[in-house]
């Protein structure tokens, strides 16, 4: 059925059409205070400016027009009111009862039922999601969480709305940074078989140590450029080392993706994949006069007058750049998938880079550049400052997950030592806590990572939501009337019951707001508010001991609607809804 926002908008549009007013002025949204109504519109304020009349005068014919529509059963016409420039609406009991039936009929989303269904918002539209871009031969650390968690949540939400999603890790297996790693490795193993064996036995730890040590050398950047240039030109030794590092790194990436419970990726196209396509982009840029060759042999695009500095496609030593590889990537993705959106979930330190990429792509006339966006997010910091793989002051991702599980297990042993499958539940709670912590922040904000904040089991946390769900499911398991759950005729809803159901009904609207701005924290906020209301409802209503059978059936039906909504929302965040905790 239609959402409350749609129903109210349709009714207002009918009134505006009869009056000859511009329906584009109509804007319906939840009010700042639920006491005013379920929904409100400032259209009287907007229209008053056009008609040069007072908002109250303008509101009168609007309200009268709405109330004259006696066929509408979903809006409580007696409760339509005007206050301080806003026209307020309340939905009828009939609307809530039918909306709940629809929620329960649809059930909790499991990631399969609604993929690419005709009529859905995203049907026929392909979205490329570029996230979890690990660098080859480097241990993933807590700073990689943001890209992985945000990207995965967006993928789940887009799939839920019927979009086709192609997720690509676009791993960093090319460029000067990889050249530095090549240099460090070759320097360490030259004539040292023991070091070769040590690296093979524990490649990621050893390679990370070598990389950190190499970055202390003053001329390391030039050494890295030299080794990368040799790799690009096909040096046999560098290619052999490169292939080995890529192989072990991709296995590591998949292992971490599984542990993070990320949806599968459709592509793992490293930057190196575009090696053959890059010369064509350079030629196009030169032929079109977008780029020029400098005296030292570099190929650059002058964006200085646009405030974007000089964009380098090819360095003076012949080595390609990230910018060139991203241009080739846009070309490939548009040709392969004809995407609706091409989204890069990358931290905000790369904002300047993507502005250059999109501007050069625009100058080249590449298809799809207008649909490409940088979904930037703030940097993950330690209390002591920013993390750096070059300096080695990072918290490894596996260490974070291990600690989260340990702390979750300790809490479970304290509160519910007889719980079945404690180890598995601890994994789900620990991972949920970390994901929720990340997604609860506006992605554009920097995050200071503290274990005590991320893994807290109180306040606005993942475990709080999970526990709310488990508590409500426990009520349903104990109820002998669950099979009879329904809204009996003649039973009206209390104010707190309506408010709780309203938050269930609003979930699709919140999801659309997430897509409109690519802000997953809006969904987190919604679920937290729903969980708070559900817990208040739990404490104020003796559900299982309610003596009135019809009333008990209503309460149980509401609980079922809430658990269904919570389960759906948690899935979209990549967090498990737990039956028991």
Secondary structure, DSSP 8 states (H G I E B T S, - for coil): ---HHHHHHHHHHHHHHHHT--GGG--EE--SSGGG-SEEE-HHHHHHHHHTS-HHHHHHHHHHHHHT-TT--SB-GGG-EEETTEEEE-B-HHHHHHHHHHHHHH-S--SSTTTT-TTSTTTT-EEEEE----BTTS--BGGGHHHHHHHHHHHHHHHHTT-EEEEE---B-SSHHHHHHHHHHHHHHTT-HHHHHHHHHTHHHHHHHHHHHHTTSTTHHHHHHHHHHHHHTT-HHHHHHHHHHHHHHHHHHHHHHHHTT----SB---GGGGHHHHHHHHHHHHHTTS-EE-TTS-EEEE-GGGTS-EEEEE-TTS-B-HHHHHHHHHHHHHHHH--SEEEE--BGGGHHHHHHHHHHHHHHT-TTGGGEEE--B--EEETTEE--TTTT---BHHHHHHHHHHHHHHHHHHH-TT-TTHHHHHHHHHHHHHHHHHHTS-TTS-EEE-HHHHT-SSSSSHHHHHHHHHHHHHHHHH-TTGGG-S--TT----HHHHHHHHHHHTHHHHHHHHHHHT-THHHHHHHHHHHHHHHHHHHH--TTT-S-HHHHHHHHHHHHHHHHHHHHHHHHHT----S--
